[in-house]
Amino acid sequence: MGTQLQFAQVYPADPAQVLTMVCDPDYIAARAKATGALTVTHTREDGADSSVDLVIVRTLPAEMPSYAKSIVGDTLTITEHQMWGLANEHSCDGRFEVQFSAPLTFKGTVQMTFDGSHTTVVTAGEIKAAVPFVGGKVERLALEQTERYLRKEEEFARQWILKGSQSI
Protein backbone atom coordinates (compact mmCIF):
# COMPACT_ATOMS: atom_id res chain seq x y z
CA MET A 1 0.00 0.00 0.00
CA GLY A 2 1.36 3.40 -0.97
CA THR A 3 0.68 6.90 0.27
CA GLN A 4 -2.67 8.45 -0.66
CA LEU A 5 -3.01 11.97 -2.00
CA GLN A 6 -6.16 14.01 -2.48
CA PHE A 7 -5.77 17.64 -3.51
CA ALA A 8 -8.27 20.23 -4.74
CA GLN A 9 -7.57 23.18 -7.01
CA VAL A 10 -10.14 25.86 -7.91
CA TYR A 11 -10.22 27.83 -11.17
CA PRO A 12 -12.45 30.69 -12.41
CA ALA A 13 -13.48 28.84 -15.58
CA ASP A 14 -15.67 25.94 -16.66
CA PRO A 15 -14.25 22.40 -17.12
CA ALA A 16 -14.03 22.69 -20.92
CA GLN A 17 -11.95 25.87 -20.53
CA VAL A 18 -9.73 24.25 -17.89
CA LEU A 19 -9.13 21.19 -20.11
CA THR A 20 -8.33 23.42 -23.09
CA MET A 21 -5.81 25.27 -20.92
CA VAL A 22 -4.04 22.21 -19.49
CA CYS A 23 -3.64 20.77 -23.02
CA ASP A 24 -2.42 24.03 -24.60
CA PRO A 25 1.25 23.76 -25.70
CA ASP A 26 1.98 27.36 -24.66
CA TYR A 27 0.47 26.74 -21.22
CA ILE A 28 2.40 23.46 -20.81
CA ALA A 29 5.72 25.18 -21.61
CA ALA A 30 5.02 28.25 -19.46
CA ARG A 31 3.79 26.16 -16.51
CA ALA A 32 6.89 23.96 -16.68
CA LYS A 33 9.15 27.02 -16.60
CA ALA A 34 7.16 28.62 -13.76
CA THR A 35 7.38 25.45 -11.66
CA GLY A 36 11.14 25.04 -12.08
CA ALA A 37 11.51 22.60 -14.97
CA LEU A 38 14.82 22.59 -16.81
CA THR A 39 13.28 20.97 -19.90
CA VAL A 40 9.78 20.02 -21.11
CA THR A 41 8.37 18.11 -24.07
CA HIS A 42 4.83 16.94 -24.76
CA THR A 43 2.69 14.98 -27.19
CA ARG A 44 -1.06 15.09 -27.66
CA GLU A 45 -3.51 12.73 -29.35
CA ASP A 46 -7.16 13.64 -29.79
CA GLY A 47 -9.63 10.76 -29.90
CA ALA A 48 -12.64 10.60 -32.21
CA ASP A 49 -14.80 10.69 -29.04
CA SER A 50 -13.28 14.06 -28.01
CA SER A 51 -10.99 12.38 -25.48
CA VAL A 52 -7.44 13.70 -25.11
CA ASP A 53 -4.31 11.67 -24.43
CA LEU A 54 -1.48 13.90 -23.23
CA VAL A 55 2.11 12.97 -22.34
CA ILE A 56 4.33 15.58 -20.69
CA VAL A 57 7.99 14.93 -19.86
CA ARG A 58 9.76 17.37 -17.53
CA THR A 59 13.26 17.41 -16.07
CA LEU A 60 13.66 19.19 -12.73
CA PRO A 61 16.52 19.79 -10.34
CA ALA A 62 16.40 17.16 -7.59
CA GLU A 63 15.77 19.24 -4.47
CA MET A 64 15.58 16.58 -1.80
CA PRO A 65 17.28 15.20 1.30
CA SER A 66 20.47 13.18 0.96
CA TYR A 67 18.76 9.79 1.50
CA ALA A 68 16.57 10.46 -1.57
CA LYS A 69 19.13 12.34 -3.65
CA SER A 70 21.45 9.34 -3.53
CA ILE A 71 18.70 7.35 -5.29
CA VAL A 72 17.63 10.08 -7.75
CA GLY A 73 20.77 12.04 -8.60
CA ASP A 74 20.99 15.74 -9.48
CA THR A 75 17.90 15.83 -11.70
CA LEU A 76 14.54 14.12 -11.74
CA THR A 77 12.71 13.26 -14.96
CA ILE A 78 8.93 13.08 -14.64
CA THR A 79 6.79 11.48 -17.36
CA GLU A 80 3.12 12.35 -16.87
CA HIS A 81 0.46 10.57 -18.93
CA GLN A 82 -2.96 12.21 -18.73
CA MET A 83 -6.03 10.56 -20.26
CA TRP A 84 -9.02 12.93 -20.40
CA GLY A 85 -12.63 12.17 -21.25
CA LEU A 86 -15.08 14.54 -22.89
CA ALA A 87 -15.31 17.91 -21.13
CA ASN A 88 -18.54 19.85 -21.01
CA GLU A 89 -19.77 22.91 -19.14
CA HIS A 90 -20.43 20.83 -15.99
CA SER A 91 -17.65 18.27 -15.61
CA CYS A 92 -14.69 16.37 -16.96
CA ASP A 93 -12.97 13.24 -15.68
CA GLY A 94 -9.51 11.93 -16.33
CA ARG A 95 -6.91 9.43 -15.26
CA PHE A 96 -3.17 9.87 -14.91
CA GLU A 97 0.02 7.89 -14.45
CA VAL A 98 3.26 9.58 -13.44
CA GLN A 99 6.60 7.80 -13.76
CA PHE A 100 9.72 9.24 -12.14
CA SER A 101 13.37 8.58 -13.00
CA ALA A 102 13.48 6.96 -9.59
CA PRO A 103 11.66 3.91 -8.21
CA LEU A 104 8.47 5.91 -7.70
CA THR A 105 5.03 6.08 -9.35
CA PHE A 106 1.89 8.16 -8.87
CA LYS A 107 -1.41 6.96 -10.37
CA GLY A 108 -4.95 8.14 -9.95
CA THR A 109 -7.90 10.15 -11.17
CA VAL A 110 -8.82 13.77 -11.77
CA GLN A 111 -12.40 15.02 -11.50
CA MET A 112 -13.51 18.48 -12.55
CA THR A 113 -16.85 19.86 -11.36
CA PHE A 114 -18.37 23.27 -12.06
CA ASP A 115 -20.47 25.22 -9.56
CA GLY A 116 -21.59 27.91 -12.01
CA SER A 117 -18.58 30.17 -11.54
CA HIS A 118 -15.59 28.00 -10.61
CA THR A 119 -14.25 24.56 -11.50
CA THR A 120 -12.91 22.44 -8.68
CA VAL A 121 -10.28 19.97 -9.85
CA VAL A 122 -9.75 17.08 -7.43
CA THR A 123 -6.63 14.98 -7.96
CA ALA A 124 -6.70 11.69 -6.07
CA GLY A 125 -4.18 8.91 -6.27
CA GLU A 126 -1.53 6.72 -4.77
CA ILE A 127 2.19 7.39 -4.59
CA LYS A 128 4.26 4.20 -4.42
CA ALA A 129 8.01 3.93 -3.85
CA ALA A 130 9.84 0.68 -4.48
CA VAL A 131 12.78 1.46 -2.21
CA PRO A 132 13.73 -0.96 0.59
CA PHE A 133 13.81 0.46 4.13
CA VAL A 134 13.09 4.11 3.18
CA GLY A 135 10.09 3.66 0.87
CA GLY A 136 7.68 5.30 3.32
CA LYS A 137 9.99 8.30 3.74
CA VAL A 138 10.32 8.62 -0.04
CA GLU A 139 6.52 8.46 -0.44
CA ARG A 140 5.98 11.16 2.19
CA LEU A 141 8.60 13.35 0.51
CA ALA A 142 6.92 12.78 -2.88
CA LEU A 143 3.55 13.66 -1.31
CA GLU A 144 4.93 16.94 0.06
CA GLN A 145 6.61 17.80 -3.25
CA THR A 146 3.48 16.94 -5.25
CA GLU A 147 1.26 19.08 -3.04
CA ARG A 148 3.74 21.96 -3.34
CA TYR A 149 3.77 21.53 -7.13
CA LEU A 150 -0.05 21.45 -7.31
CA ARG A 151 -0.27 24.67 -5.25
CA LYS A 152 2.20 26.38 -7.62
CA GLU A 153 0.30 25.03 -10.62
CA GLU A 154 -2.99 26.36 -9.26
CA GLU A 155 -1.53 29.82 -8.69
CA PHE A 156 0.02 29.88 -12.15
CA ALA A 157 -3.14 28.60 -13.88
CA ARG A 158 -5.36 31.17 -12.12
CA GLN A 159 -3.07 33.94 -13.42
CA TRP A 160 -3.13 32.36 -16.89
CA ILE A 161 -6.93 32.32 -16.93
CA LEU A 162 -7.27 35.85 -15.58
CA LYS A 163 -4.81 37.20 -18.15
CA GLY A 164 -6.74 35.53 -20.98
CA SER A 165 -4.15 32.85 -21.78
CA GLN A 166 -1.43 35.38 -22.46
CA SER A 167 2.08 34.23 -21.71
CA ILE A 168 3.01 35.06 -18.12
Backbone bond lengths (Angstrom), bond angles and torsions (degrees), N, CA, C in turn:
res aa  C-N    CA-C-N  psi(-1)  N-CA   C-N-CA  omega(-1)  CA-C   N-CA-C  phi
1 M - - - 1.452 - - 1.520 109.08 -
2 G 1.304 116.89 131.02 1.453 122.15 179.47 1.517 111.71 -92.52
3 T 1.320 115.00 -163.48 1.455 122.84 -179.91 1.525 108.83 -98.97
4 Q 1.316 116.46 129.93 1.469 122.01 -177.38 1.526 111.32 -87.27
5 L 1.322 114.94 140.84 1.457 121.17 175.32 1.516 108.71 -127.60
6 Q 1.308 116.06 136.54 1.467 122.11 169.59 1.517 105.95 -138.97
7 F 1.333 115.99 124.61 1.464 120.78 -173.61 1.517 108.81 -142.65
8 A 1.336 116.15 134.07 1.463 121.25 -179.91 1.526 110.57 -111.37
9 Q 1.324 115.05 137.41 1.456 123.31 173.86 1.525 106.95 -122.66
10 V 1.341 117.27 147.60 1.461 120.73 -178.50 1.521 108.85 -126.42
11 Y 1.349 115.47 132.07 1.461 121.71 -177.04 1.530 111.11 -128.82
12 P 1.342 117.23 142.83 1.466 121.25 178.61 1.533 111.90 -83.11
13 A 1.329 115.67 63.62 1.469 122.38 -178.51 1.521 107.68 -162.26
14 D 1.335 116.40 165.59 1.459 118.41 176.71 1.532 109.83 -86.71
15 P 1.343 119.08 167.38 1.461 121.34 -176.22 1.535 114.14 -58.25
16 A 1.318 117.88 -36.97 1.467 119.41 178.89 1.528 110.50 -63.88
17 Q 1.334 116.93 -39.04 1.467 120.52 177.60 1.527 111.08 -68.40
18 V 1.317 117.03 -39.70 1.467 120.46 179.39 1.524 109.70 -64.98
19 L 1.328 118.11 -44.13 1.465 120.69 178.82 1.521 110.65 -63.21
20 T 1.323 117.63 -42.91 1.470 120.31 177.73 1.526 109.78 -57.89
21 M 1.328 116.66 -42.68 1.465 121.19 179.72 1.524 111.39 -62.93
22 V 1.340 117.96 -51.73 1.466 119.19 -173.96 1.527 112.54 -66.63
23 C 1.329 117.77 -18.26 1.463 121.71 178.70 1.529 113.19 -98.24
24 D 1.327 117.52 -3.89 1.463 122.96 -178.28 1.535 110.27 -73.28
25 P 1.337 118.36 124.90 1.470 120.77 -179.16 1.536 113.66 -57.01
26 D 1.331 117.46 -37.91 1.462 119.91 178.74 1.528 110.73 -66.55
27 Y 1.323 116.57 -40.79 1.463 121.01 177.82 1.529 109.93 -64.39
28 I 1.331 117.67 -45.64 1.465 121.89 -178.96 1.526 110.35 -56.96
29 A 1.331 116.71 -46.99 1.471 121.21 -179.15 1.529 111.20 -66.42
30 A 1.328 117.21 -45.44 1.463 120.71 -178.39 1.525 111.40 -66.76
31 R 1.332 117.03 -40.12 1.472 120.80 178.74 1.525 110.18 -64.25
32 A 1.318 117.04 -41.88 1.470 120.57 179.51 1.527 110.39 -60.44
33 K 1.323 115.92 -44.92 1.465 119.96 179.29 1.533 110.52 -63.74
34 A 1.325 116.63 -44.65 1.469 121.43 -178.00 1.521 112.62 -65.61
35 T 1.318 117.35 -25.68 1.464 120.50 -178.69 1.526 112.30 -102.01
36 G 1.340 116.78 14.95 1.453 120.57 170.39 1.509 117.94 94.17
37 A 1.318 118.83 7.87 1.461 120.37 -178.91 1.531 111.00 -67.95
38 L 1.313 115.44 142.27 1.458 121.47 175.03 1.527 110.26 -84.92
39 T 1.331 116.17 -35.80 1.461 122.20 177.57 1.521 109.04 -142.76
40 V 1.347 116.32 157.08 1.465 121.45 174.99 1.520 109.14 -152.06
41 T 1.330 115.75 138.23 1.465 122.63 170.52 1.521 106.63 -135.40
42 H 1.331 116.37 160.42 1.458 119.02 177.65 1.527 110.15 -154.81
43 T 1.328 114.45 156.21 1.461 121.67 171.53 1.522 107.32 -133.88
44 R 1.330 114.68 152.13 1.463 120.27 -178.65 1.525 108.96 -139.39
45 E 1.334 114.62 135.39 1.466 121.21 173.25 1.512 107.71 -126.97
46 D 1.331 115.95 128.22 1.463 121.52 177.05 1.516 108.74 -98.70
47 G 1.327 116.45 129.32 1.455 121.48 178.37 1.520 111.50 -84.96
48 A 1.316 116.59 158.20 1.465 121.89 178.41 1.530 111.24 -61.88
49 D 1.341 116.53 -23.81 1.470 121.87 -179.43 1.530 112.30 -91.47
50 S 1.324 117.01 16.93 1.472 124.71 -178.69 1.519 113.29 71.44
51 S 1.333 117.93 13.12 1.459 120.48 173.70 1.533 108.24 -76.09
52 V 1.321 115.35 161.74 1.466 120.90 179.36 1.525 107.90 -132.45
53 D 1.322 115.35 132.03 1.458 122.84 176.85 1.530 106.19 -114.45
54 L 1.317 117.20 116.01 1.453 122.19 -172.79 1.522 109.34 -124.78
55 V 1.344 116.17 131.77 1.457 121.28 175.37 1.527 107.55 -122.87
56 I 1.330 115.77 123.93 1.459 122.17 -179.84 1.526 107.71 -122.23
57 V 1.337 116.45 128.50 1.457 121.55 178.14 1.524 108.03 -118.08
58 R 1.345 115.34 121.23 1.467 121.63 -179.93 1.523 109.83 -123.24
59 T 1.325 115.40 145.38 1.464 121.21 171.52 1.517 106.98 -115.23
60 L 1.328 115.09 129.44 1.471 122.12 -177.23 1.520 110.15 -126.25
61 P 1.325 116.86 155.08 1.461 118.13 170.96 1.533 108.71 -66.13
62 A 1.303 117.03 140.58 1.469 121.15 179.69 1.518 108.62 -84.13
63 E 1.328 115.56 97.77 1.461 121.87 178.58 1.520 108.12 -101.27
64 M 1.328 115.82 88.95 1.455 120.11 -175.79 1.517 111.55 -152.79
65 P 1.325 116.10 165.46 1.469 120.19 179.56 1.527 112.16 -62.27
66 S 1.312 115.84 161.42 1.465 121.41 -175.47 1.528 113.22 -57.34
67 Y 1.347 118.28 -38.65 1.468 119.34 -178.88 1.532 111.35 -62.05
68 A 1.336 118.37 -31.16 1.459 121.47 179.19 1.521 111.06 -89.23
69 K 1.326 117.17 -36.59 1.459 120.50 -178.59 1.524 111.31 -63.54
70 S 1.321 117.07 -31.58 1.461 119.69 178.31 1.527 111.20 -65.53
71 I 1.323 117.28 -25.86 1.467 121.98 177.95 1.522 110.74 -85.05
72 V 1.332 116.88 -38.09 1.464 122.74 -171.82 1.515 113.40 -89.97
73 G 1.327 117.89 -44.17 1.454 121.92 -173.80 1.520 110.29 99.82
74 D 1.330 116.25 -161.80 1.466 121.23 -175.41 1.517 114.07 -80.17
75 T 1.336 116.81 -23.36 1.471 120.36 178.30 1.521 109.78 -130.49
76 L 1.315 114.51 160.00 1.457 122.06 179.54 1.529 107.52 -127.36
77 T 1.312 116.79 125.07 1.462 121.05 176.08 1.519 107.99 -100.30
78 I 1.327 115.17 129.24 1.462 122.08 -177.19 1.519 108.06 -119.43
79 T 1.333 116.76 121.92 1.463 122.38 176.83 1.519 107.19 -110.03
80 E 1.327 114.97 114.12 1.469 122.08 -175.45 1.522 108.92 -111.21
81 H 1.317 116.03 121.12 1.470 122.38 178.70 1.526 107.65 -110.06
82 Q 1.323 115.86 113.79 1.466 121.51 179.44 1.523 108.94 -108.96
83 M 1.322 116.77 132.53 1.457 122.59 178.45 1.524 107.39 -122.18
84 W 1.334 116.52 107.84 1.461 122.37 -174.49 1.511 111.68 -105.65
85 G 1.321 116.03 138.98 1.460 121.90 172.37 1.516 110.03 -85.27
86 L 1.311 115.81 -172.62 1.459 122.45 179.44 1.526 110.28 -65.18
87 A 1.328 115.89 130.36 1.466 120.67 176.14 1.522 108.77 -98.82
88 N 1.309 115.84 141.87 1.461 120.20 173.63 1.524 108.07 -133.48
89 E 1.306 117.21 -169.78 1.466 119.62 -176.46 1.526 113.00 -73.31
90 H 1.346 117.80 -7.19 1.470 120.54 -177.33 1.525 114.34 -111.60
91 S 1.345 116.99 -32.97 1.459 118.29 -173.73 1.525 112.18 -163.16
92 C 1.308 113.70 168.26 1.463 122.27 172.70 1.521 106.87 -162.01
93 D 1.313 116.79 137.42 1.457 121.89 178.75 1.516 109.98 -121.01
94 G 1.311 115.52 148.80 1.449 120.80 178.26 1.513 111.24 -149.13
95 R 1.310 113.81 171.15 1.461 122.36 174.86 1.519 107.09 -127.74
96 F 1.314 116.77 158.60 1.460 119.67 177.37 1.519 110.61 -147.78
97 E 1.322 114.18 154.87 1.460 123.07 172.87 1.515 106.30 -137.74
98 V 1.316 116.93 127.59 1.450 121.83 179.52 1.531 108.02 -119.05
99 Q 1.328 115.18 125.22 1.461 121.89 176.34 1.526 107.54 -110.67
100 F 1.308 116.62 136.77 1.458 122.63 178.84 1.525 109.02 -110.40
101 S 1.329 116.82 156.48 1.465 120.67 175.84 1.523 109.40 -79.28
102 A 1.280 114.89 39.51 1.463 125.59 177.77 1.525 105.12 -149.33
103 P 1.305 118.75 165.72 1.470 120.22 -178.97 1.533 111.65 -74.16
104 L 1.344 114.95 68.95 1.451 121.48 -173.87 1.522 109.19 -148.41
105 T 1.338 116.32 139.11 1.467 121.58 175.64 1.522 109.25 -135.98
106 F 1.323 114.96 157.73 1.467 122.11 176.61 1.521 105.88 -141.81
107 K 1.332 117.14 117.90 1.465 122.28 -178.34 1.515 109.27 -130.97
108 G 1.345 115.36 146.81 1.444 117.37 177.66 1.506 113.64 174.40
109 T 1.325 114.58 -153.61 1.462 122.14 -176.06 1.523 110.54 -128.52
110 V 1.326 114.65 159.42 1.455 121.99 174.02 1.522 106.69 -130.90
111 Q 1.327 116.29 130.16 1.463 120.96 177.85 1.517 108.94 -125.04
112 M 1.323 115.16 127.08 1.459 121.34 175.91 1.522 108.27 -107.17
113 T 1.330 115.77 133.01 1.470 120.87 174.78 1.521 108.60 -134.50
114 F 1.328 115.15 143.98 1.464 122.14 -175.15 1.516 109.49 -112.09
115 D 1.341 116.87 132.61 1.461 121.12 -179.99 1.525 112.61 -102.90
116 G 1.316 117.44 10.08 1.459 121.75 -178.45 1.514 113.00 106.42
117 S 1.343 116.85 -22.10 1.457 119.54 176.46 1.526 113.11 -137.42
118 H 1.328 117.37 -23.61 1.462 121.24 -178.79 1.533 110.72 -136.71
119 T 1.328 114.79 148.15 1.458 121.08 173.24 1.517 108.43 -102.31
120 T 1.331 115.64 127.78 1.456 120.84 172.58 1.521 107.38 -98.66
121 V 1.321 115.30 125.77 1.461 122.46 179.52 1.525 106.87 -108.46
122 V 1.332 116.25 115.65 1.464 120.63 179.90 1.530 108.45 -108.21
123 T 1.325 114.21 117.72 1.462 122.19 176.16 1.520 106.94 -99.65
124 A 1.326 116.35 124.87 1.464 121.23 179.83 1.521 108.53 -134.32
125 G 1.320 116.26 133.32 1.452 118.15 179.94 1.502 112.79 -173.37
126 E 1.325 113.57 -172.55 1.456 121.32 -176.93 1.519 109.55 -125.07
127 I 1.324 114.78 129.35 1.460 122.46 175.13 1.523 106.75 -99.03
128 K 1.344 115.54 126.72 1.469 119.60 -179.12 1.520 109.60 -127.89
129 A 1.328 115.55 129.31 1.463 122.27 176.26 1.520 108.91 -112.04
130 A 1.309 116.11 132.33 1.458 121.11 177.67 1.528 108.62 -104.52
131 V 1.332 114.92 64.07 1.459 121.19 -177.90 1.531 107.58 -126.98
132 P 1.339 117.74 117.78 1.459 119.41 179.29 1.529 112.16 -60.13
133 F 1.299 116.05 142.76 1.468 125.91 174.15 1.528 114.79 72.61
134 V 1.334 118.84 -40.67 1.470 120.24 -175.62 1.525 112.17 -114.73
135 G 1.325 117.88 13.86 1.464 121.19 -177.78 1.518 113.43 -55.76
136 G 1.336 116.97 -43.12 1.462 120.62 179.50 1.520 111.69 -63.76
137 K 1.328 116.91 -40.81 1.466 120.91 177.58 1.530 110.23 -63.46
138 V 1.332 116.30 -42.42 1.468 120.79 -179.79 1.529 109.64 -64.29
139 E 1.325 117.70 -41.31 1.469 121.18 178.53 1.522 111.42 -63.51
140 R 1.330 117.34 -43.25 1.467 120.09 178.54 1.529 111.16 -64.20
141 L 1.324 116.38 -39.72 1.463 120.56 176.77 1.527 109.72 -63.13
142 A 1.334 117.14 -45.31 1.471 121.43 178.69 1.525 110.73 -62.03
143 L 1.333 117.19 -38.60 1.463 121.29 177.04 1.529 110.39 -60.95
144 E 1.318 117.20 -48.48 1.469 121.45 179.21 1.529 111.37 -60.65
145 Q 1.326 116.42 -45.13 1.463 121.16 -179.13 1.529 110.88 -66.18
146 T 1.329 117.58 -38.86 1.464 121.15 179.67 1.518 110.70 -67.50
147 E 1.314 117.21 -42.96 1.470 119.73 177.05 1.524 110.93 -62.75
148 R 1.321 117.57 -41.25 1.467 121.40 177.48 1.531 110.21 -61.80
149 Y 1.348 116.16 -44.50 1.462 120.59 177.93 1.533 111.08 -61.06
150 L 1.336 117.65 -45.13 1.466 120.83 -178.72 1.528 111.89 -64.77
151 R 1.332 117.61 -34.21 1.470 120.03 175.13 1.527 110.54 -65.62
152 K 1.337 117.02 -44.50 1.474 120.96 177.77 1.521 110.35 -62.51
153 E 1.334 116.12 -42.80 1.457 120.71 179.74 1.527 110.74 -61.09
154 E 1.328 116.96 -43.16 1.458 120.60 179.92 1.531 110.71 -62.03
155 E 1.307 116.69 -45.68 1.466 120.57 179.28 1.528 110.73 -61.05
156 F 1.320 116.50 -45.83 1.461 121.00 179.73 1.531 110.92 -63.04
157 A 1.327 117.04 -46.26 1.468 121.18 -177.28 1.523 111.33 -64.70
158 R 1.318 117.64 -38.38 1.476 120.19 177.84 1.533 109.81 -61.19
159 Q 1.336 116.85 -43.55 1.465 120.31 177.28 1.526 110.57 -62.95
160 W 1.322 116.49 -41.33 1.469 121.88 179.90 1.523 110.29 -59.36
161 I 1.317 115.84 -46.95 1.472 121.11 -179.80 1.524 110.22 -64.02
162 L 1.317 117.12 -47.49 1.457 120.88 -176.83 1.525 112.96 -66.08
163 K 1.335 116.66 -28.00 1.461 120.17 178.06 1.518 112.07 -90.40
164 G 1.329 117.20 8.10 1.459 120.87 177.06 1.511 114.42 69.60
165 S 1.334 116.81 38.59 1.461 123.70 177.03 1.511 113.28 66.99
166 Q 1.305 117.53 19.80 1.463 119.62 175.93 1.513 107.88 -79.91
167 S 1.308 116.50 148.10 1.455 120.70 179.65 1.528 110.45 -59.00
168 I 1.325 115.76 133.64 1.471 120.81 -177.61 1.524 108.99 -97.76
